[in-house]
Each structure stands twice: as C-alpha cells, then as structure tokens.
C-alpha cells in the first residue's frame, strides 16, 4: 500500500482521524500538510498526511501550541525518514535510536525541575 497516495477526501480524512475539516485546513495553512488536489480542486490526503495530522492533534491535546506541534511533527517525520534511509543503505541503528513516535511527548508538569544557572567562571587574574 502506498502511504503517500492522495486517496482520501477532506471529509473522509477528517472522519478517519477524528477531527474537523477546518482542522485539516489549518494544517494546510500552517504548511504541515499540502494535500493534492483533484481535477475539481478538492483536497485529497494520503495516509502519511493523516498520520502527521493525527500526531499534531495529539500534541495539541497535550497543550502544545499549533506552531510548536507542527514543528515537532515535522522533525519527527524527518528523523523517521533519515532512519529509513540509514536502513536502506544497510546501516544499523543502536538501541533507543529508532524513530518511533512516542505516545506522550510531555512529561508530567508537576515533576518539572529547575536547574540553577551556570556560575560564571573566574579568570585566574580576577580578585
């Protein structure tokens, strides 16, 4: 199955991933997904684009702003593509280096730790 084939209409795509057509249009406006157009000018989405859109929706649900969610998804997608390329060239990834997308990106906000700022180093000639 070709995951990049523009198979799904906007309505069907939105239904499959549980979002509104307006959400998909917002991702088009943000530049994350650029769906193909049918001869009649209707948007057509691929499974790959739907995966990206679903991941953005997940990040938005976790509290990320749209711009940040789109950036994260873009970087995750590029990393996955790079790892596929490494594998295609016969390379191997070490433990923990796979590009699977995590199910949760943010750690518990209640456990946030703040670290002190680094102290400036003193030069030997300073008093």
Residue pairs with C-beta under 8 A, 6 or more apart in sequence:
1 47
2 46
3 46
3 47
3 48
3 51
4 46
4 47
4 48
5 46
5 47
6 35
6 36
6 44
6 45
6 46
7 44
7 45
7 46
7 47
8 16
8 44
8 45
8 46
8 47
8 50
9 42
9 43
9 44
9 45
10 21
10 24
10 25
10 35
10 42
10 43
10 45
11 21
13 24
13 43
13 45
13 49
13 50
13 53
14 20
14 21
14 23
14 24
16 50
17 50
17 53
17 54
17 57
18 54
18 57
19 53
19 54
19 57
23 53
23 57
24 33
24 35
24 43
24 45
24 53
26 66
27 33
27 52
27 53
27 56
27 70
28 34
28 35
28 43
30 66
30 67
30 70
31 70
32 52
32 53
32 56
32 70
32 73
32 74
33 45
33 49
33 52
33 53
35 43
35 44
35 45
35 46
35 49
36 43
36 44
36 46
37 43
37 44
38 44
45 53
52 73
52 77
55 69
55 73
55 76
55 101
56 66
56 69
56 70
56 73
59 68
59 69
59 72
59 73
59 105
60 66
60 69
62 104
62 105
62 106
63 106
64 72
64 105
64 106
72 105
76 99
76 101
79 99
80 99
80 101
82 99
83 93
83 97
83 98
83 99
84 99
86 92
86 93
87 93
